[in-house]
Amino acid sequence: MNKLFEEALKQLPKMPRIWLLYAETLASQNMISKTRQVYNWSFRNLPLTQHEKIWAKYAPWTFTLSNSKTAIQVIGRYLQLNP
């Protein structure tokens, strides 16, 4: 299934819903590093006007992790961009 998401994103990299579905799928597979990579890649591929949709899922997801340092880094990054 992950390969299907990657192929879809090659064809439709400006679709935030695909990025979100892919990240949610990876998170459900407990693929923490890959999930973070996908969220970060989405920021590079989507226009700024779409970033808020990603942040709305990315920030809460980090609080579910056992590593609070990661959550602090992600929230700090969000606050730098959205004071």
Residue frames relative to the residue before (quaternion, step in Angstrom):
aa qw qx qy qz dx dy dz
M 1.0000 0.0000 0.0000 0.0000 0.00 0.00 0.00
N 0.6221 0.5615 -0.3452 0.4224 3.58 1.00 -0.80
K 0.6270 0.5369 -0.3311 0.4572 3.57 1.05 -0.77
L 0.6232 0.5390 -0.3406 0.4529 3.60 1.03 -0.72
F 0.6391 0.5098 -0.3245 0.4758 3.58 0.99 -0.81
E 0.6602 0.5107 -0.3156 0.4512 3.59 0.90 -0.88
E 0.6479 0.4995 -0.3159 0.4806 3.58 1.01 -0.75
A 0.6411 0.5204 -0.3250 0.4611 3.58 0.96 -0.82
L 0.6842 0.4886 -0.2906 0.4569 3.58 0.97 -0.83
K 0.5706 0.5575 -0.3845 0.4646 3.58 1.18 -0.42
Q 0.7182 0.4391 -0.2360 0.4855 3.55 1.04 -0.83
L 0.8103 0.1570 -0.0322 0.5637 3.58 1.03 -0.84
P 0.0371 0.8623 -0.5043 0.0268 3.63 0.64 1.05
K 0.6744 0.4964 -0.2939 0.4607 3.60 1.21 -0.24
M 0.5396 0.6151 -0.3947 0.4179 3.57 1.26 0.36
P 0.3072 -0.7956 0.4876 0.1869 3.62 -0.16 1.21
R 0.6066 0.5776 -0.3680 0.4038 3.60 1.00 -0.66
I 0.6411 0.5119 -0.3299 0.4670 3.60 1.02 -0.74
W 0.6283 0.5267 -0.3300 0.4678 3.59 0.99 -0.83
L 0.6800 0.4951 -0.2919 0.4552 3.57 0.89 -0.91
L 0.6527 0.5069 -0.3146 0.4670 3.58 0.94 -0.84
Y 0.6458 0.5156 -0.3178 0.4649 3.56 0.99 -0.84
A 0.6608 0.5002 -0.3071 0.4679 3.60 0.89 -0.90
E 0.6528 0.5067 -0.3144 0.4671 3.59 0.95 -0.82
T 0.6357 0.5259 -0.3205 0.4654 3.58 1.03 -0.78
L 0.6678 0.4913 -0.2992 0.4724 3.57 0.92 -0.90
A 0.6361 0.5264 -0.3255 0.4608 3.57 1.00 -0.82
S 0.6583 0.5043 -0.3135 0.4626 3.60 0.98 -0.78
Q 0.6619 0.4606 -0.2910 0.5148 3.59 1.26 -0.43
N 0.4261 -0.7297 0.4242 0.3257 3.56 1.37 0.07
M 0.3895 0.6903 -0.4963 0.3542 3.57 1.09 0.79
I 0.1658 -0.8621 0.4732 0.0741 3.54 0.48 1.30
S 0.6990 0.4702 -0.2883 0.4552 3.62 0.72 -1.02
K 0.6666 0.4958 -0.3002 0.4688 3.56 0.94 -0.89
T 0.6143 0.5391 -0.3472 0.4599 3.59 1.04 -0.72
R 0.6532 0.5019 -0.3110 0.4741 3.59 0.92 -0.90
Q 0.6356 0.5320 -0.3289 0.4526 3.59 0.97 -0.83
V 0.6615 0.5090 -0.3091 0.4558 3.56 0.92 -0.90
Y 0.6361 0.5039 -0.3370 0.4774 3.60 0.93 -0.82
N 0.6805 0.4838 -0.2993 0.4619 3.60 0.88 -0.87
W 0.6368 0.5144 -0.3310 0.4694 3.59 1.02 -0.74
S 0.6169 0.5515 -0.3579 0.4326 3.56 1.02 -0.72
F 0.6325 0.5282 -0.3388 0.4542 3.60 1.01 -0.74
R 0.6702 0.4965 -0.3014 0.4620 3.58 1.05 -0.70
N 0.7434 0.4301 -0.2182 0.4635 3.58 1.08 -0.65
L 0.7049 0.4448 -0.2669 0.4838 3.58 1.10 -0.57
P 0.5311 -0.6027 0.4735 0.3612 3.58 -1.13 0.53
L 0.6764 -0.5200 0.3441 0.3920 3.57 -1.19 0.58
T 0.6221 0.5672 -0.3426 0.4171 3.57 1.05 -0.68
Q 0.6908 0.4643 -0.2686 0.4848 3.59 1.24 -0.39
H 0.4903 0.7143 -0.4093 0.2861 3.60 1.23 -0.34
E 0.6114 0.5735 -0.3635 0.4064 3.58 0.98 -0.72
K 0.6070 0.5548 -0.3508 0.4479 3.59 1.10 -0.65
I 0.6636 0.4922 -0.2938 0.4807 3.55 1.04 -0.79
W 0.6526 0.5211 -0.3168 0.4497 3.58 0.90 -0.93
A 0.6139 0.5777 -0.3482 0.4101 3.60 1.02 -0.74
K 0.7276 0.3685 -0.2264 0.5325 3.60 1.17 -0.51
Y 0.6501 0.5548 -0.3126 0.4146 3.57 1.02 -0.87
A 0.6819 0.5004 -0.3065 0.4367 3.60 0.75 -0.99
P 0.6937 0.4512 -0.3114 0.4672 3.67 0.73 -0.85
W 0.6014 0.5692 -0.3594 0.4303 3.59 1.05 -0.68
T 0.6430 0.5392 -0.3400 0.4245 3.61 0.93 -0.81
F 0.6374 0.5338 -0.3366 0.4423 3.60 1.09 -0.59
T 0.6138 0.5410 -0.3553 0.4521 3.59 1.21 -0.28
L 0.5731 0.6065 -0.3722 0.4064 3.59 1.25 -0.28
S 0.5133 -0.6428 0.4710 0.3186 3.55 -1.15 0.55
N 0.6505 0.4947 -0.3065 0.4880 3.59 1.25 -0.32
S 0.2327 -0.8115 0.5211 0.1256 3.58 -0.13 1.25
K 0.5421 0.6150 -0.4031 0.4067 3.61 1.17 -0.44
T 0.6316 0.5279 -0.3252 0.4654 3.57 1.01 -0.79
A 0.6537 0.5115 -0.3134 0.4613 3.57 0.89 -0.92
I 0.6534 0.5102 -0.3164 0.4612 3.61 0.92 -0.86
Q 0.6514 0.5128 -0.3172 0.4606 3.59 0.96 -0.82
V 0.6768 0.4920 -0.2966 0.4602 3.57 0.89 -0.93
I 0.6711 0.4801 -0.3027 0.4770 3.60 0.90 -0.88
G 0.6129 0.5404 -0.3426 0.4636 3.58 1.06 -0.70
R 0.6431 0.5145 -0.3097 0.4751 3.56 1.01 -0.82
Y 0.6398 0.5244 -0.3199 0.4618 3.56 0.98 -0.86
L 0.6876 0.4932 -0.2852 0.4502 3.58 0.89 -0.93
Q 0.5942 0.5500 -0.3649 0.4597 3.59 1.13 -0.53
L 0.7253 0.4277 -0.2319 0.4870 3.56 1.01 -0.84
N 0.7921 0.1767 -0.0684 0.5803 3.57 1.16 -0.65
P 0.0724 -0.8563 0.5098 0.0387 3.59 0.48 1.17
